[in-house]
Amino acid sequence: MHQYLQALFVFIYHIYKYMAVIMENTPLQALFTSDIGLLSLFTIFFVLGMAVYIFFYVRRKVSEDTVAHLKALDKNTSK
């Protein structure tokens, strides 16, 4: 059992080293590992979330106002 764990750790170590060489000084590494990159990622997702919220909020309010306007027109034409 000890030999299998040692082999697994060696394998993981080599994969980690290989990935470190591939991702060395790339924009993705900076985005996911640095403080500024993580803050940028948070800001991007926050702004996208805000845009989705505002879109659905405005869509709901326009629908409500349209229904209220049509009801007011029906009241005025039925008199």
Secondary structure, DSSP 8 states (H G I E B T S, - for coil): -HHHHHHHHHHHHHHHHHHHHHTTT-HHHHHHHSHHHHHHHHHHHHHHHHHHHHHHHHHHHHHHHHHHHHHHHHHHHH-
